[in-house]
Amino acid sequence: MTIIHRTAEFADIAERAPLVTTFFKWAQTVLQERRKRAKLRAALYALPDRDLRDIGISRAEIEYLALNGTDERVDPRRI
C-alpha cells in the first residue's frame, strides 16, 4: 500500500509541474515589468520641470505613465 501511495504522489506532482512552471514564468514577468516601471518613474522624477515640459508631460502625469506606459495612440490630455 505504501508503494502505491508514493507512486500516486509523484504522479500528482508531475501533473502539476507545468502549472508551477507557468506560475513562476508569470511571476518573473510581473516582477520585470514592475522594475521597469520603477526605473521609468525614478528617471522622470529626476528630471527638472523644464525638461518634463519639453517632452510634454507634467509631474502629475508621471504616475499615470509609469502605470500605463507611453502608448502614443492614447494621450490622456486629449481624452
Contact map, one row per residue, 1 for C-alpha under 8 A:
1111100000000000000000000000000000000000000000000000000000000000000000000000000
1111110000000000000000000000000000000000000000000000000000000000000000000000000
1111111000000000000000000000000000000000000000000000000000000000000000000000000
1111111100000000000000000000000000000000000000000000000000000000000000000000000
1111111110000000000000000000000000000000000000000000000000000000000000000000000
0111111111000000000000000000000000000000000000000000000000000000000000000000000
0011111111100000000000000000000000000000000000000000000000000000000000000000000
0001111111110000000000000000000000000000000000000000000000000000000000000000000
0000111111111000000000000000000000000000000000000000000000000000000000000000000
0000011111111100000000000000000000000000000000000000000000000000000000000000000
0000001111111110000000000000000000000000000000000000000000000000000000000000000
0000000111111111000000000000000000000000000000000000000000000000000000000000000
0000000011111111100000000000000000000000000000000000000000000000000000000000000
0000000001111111100000000000000000000000000000000000000000000000000000000000000
0000000000111111110000000000000000000000000000000000000000000000000000000000000
0000000000011111111100000000000000000000000000000000000000000000000000000000000
0000000000001111111110000000000000000000000000000000000000000000000000000000000
0000000000000011111111000000000000000000000000000000000000000000000000000000000
0000000000000001111111100000000000000000000000000000000000000000000000000000000
0000000000000001111111110000000000000000000000000000000000000000000000000000000
0000000000000000111111111000000000000000000000000000000000000000000000000000000
0000000000000000011111111100000000000000000000000000000000000000000000000000000
0000000000000000001111111110000000000000000000000000000000000000000000000000000
0000000000000000000111111111000000000000000000000000000000000000000000000000000
0000000000000000000011111111100000000000000000000000000000000000000000000000000
0000000000000000000001111111110000000000000000000000000000000000000000000000000
0000000000000000000000111111111000000000000000000000000000000000000000000000000
0000000000000000000000011111111100000000000000000000000000000000000000000000000
0000000000000000000000001111111110000000000000000000000000000000000000000000000
0000000000000000000000000111111111000000000000000000000000000000000000000000000
0000000000000000000000000011111111100000000000000000000000000000000000000000000
0000000000000000000000000001111111110000000000000000000000000000000000000000000
0000000000000000000000000000111111111000000000000000000000000000000000000000000
0000000000000000000000000000011111111100000000000000000000000000000000000000000
0000000000000000000000000000001111111110000000000000000000000000000000000000000
0000000000000000000000000000000111111111000000000000000000000000000000000000000
0000000000000000000000000000000011111111100000000000000000000000011000000000000
0000000000000000000000000000000001111111110000000000000000000000010000000000000
0000000000000000000000000000000000111111111000000000000000000000000000000000000
0000000000000000000000000000000000011111111100000000000000000000010000000000000
0000000000000000000000000000000000001111111110000000000000000110010000000000000
0000000000000000000000000000000000000111111111000000000000000000000000000000000
0000000000000000000000000000000000000011111111100000000000000000000000000000000
0000000000000000000000000000000000000001111111100001000000000100000000000000000
0000000000000000000000000000000000000000111111110000000000100100000000000000000
0000000000000000000000000000000000000000011111110000000000000000000000000000000
0000000000000000000000000000000000000000001111111011000000000000000000000000000
0000000000000000000000000000000000000000000011111111000000000000000000000000000
0000000000000000000000000000000000000000000000111111100001100000000000000000000
0000000000000000000000000000000000000000000000011111110000000000000000000000000
0000000000000000000000000000000000000000000000111111111000000000000000000000000
0000000000000000000000000000000000000000000100111111111111100000000000000000000
0000000000000000000000000000000000000000000000001111111111000000000000000000000
0000000000000000000000000000000000000000000000000111111110000000000000000000000
0000000000000000000000000000000000000000000000000011111110000000000000000000000
0000000000000000000000000000000000000000000000000001111111000000000000000000000
0000000000000000000000000000000000000000000000000001111111101100000000000000000
0000000000000000000000000000000000000000000000001001100111111100000000000000000
0000000000000000000000000000000000000000000010001001000011111100000000000000000
0000000000000000000000000000000000000000000000000000000001111111000000000000000
0000000000000000000000000000000000000000000000000000000011111111100000000000000
0000000000000000000000000000000000000000100110000000000011111111110000000000000
0000000000000000000000000000000000000000100000000000000000011111111000000000000
0000000000000000000000000000000000000000000000000000000000011111111110000000000
0000000000000000000000000000000000000000000000000000000000001111111111000000000
0000000000000000000000000000000000001101100000000000000000000111111110000000000
0000000000000000000000000000000000001000000000000000000000000011111110000000000
0000000000000000000000000000000000000000000000000000000000000001111111100000000
0000000000000000000000000000000000000000000000000000000000000001111111100000000
0000000000000000000000000000000000000000000000000000000000000000100111110000000
0000000000000000000000000000000000000000000000000000000000000000000111111110000
0000000000000000000000000000000000000000000000000000000000000000000001111110000
0000000000000000000000000000000000000000000000000000000000000000000000111110000
0000000000000000000000000000000000000000000000000000000000000000000000111111000
0000000000000000000000000000000000000000000000000000000000000000000000111111111
0000000000000000000000000000000000000000000000000000000000000000000000000111111
0000000000000000000000000000000000000000000000000000000000000000000000000011111
0000000000000000000000000000000000000000000000000000000000000000000000000011111
0000000000000000000000000000000000000000000000000000000000000000000000000011111
